Amino acid sequence: MGEFLVSKKGIGYLILYGSQIFNLNLVMTGIIVLSIVAAIMYYIVLYIEKKLTRT
């Protein structure tokens, strides 16, 4: 959330900037990239959790 409010670069900044200049392509691209990164991080954590809890 902090990235959306005070950053000067990054995915959150691109989403906010795109919405300010009414560039829907920039906003949607940022959201898609953010979603893909979040999904990858989720599956990495899920994999690590399965490895550590398997006894």
Secondary structure, DSSP 8 states (H G I E B T S, - for coil): -HHHHH-SSSHHHHHHHHHHTT-HHHHHHHHHHHHHHHHHHHHHHHHHHHHHH--
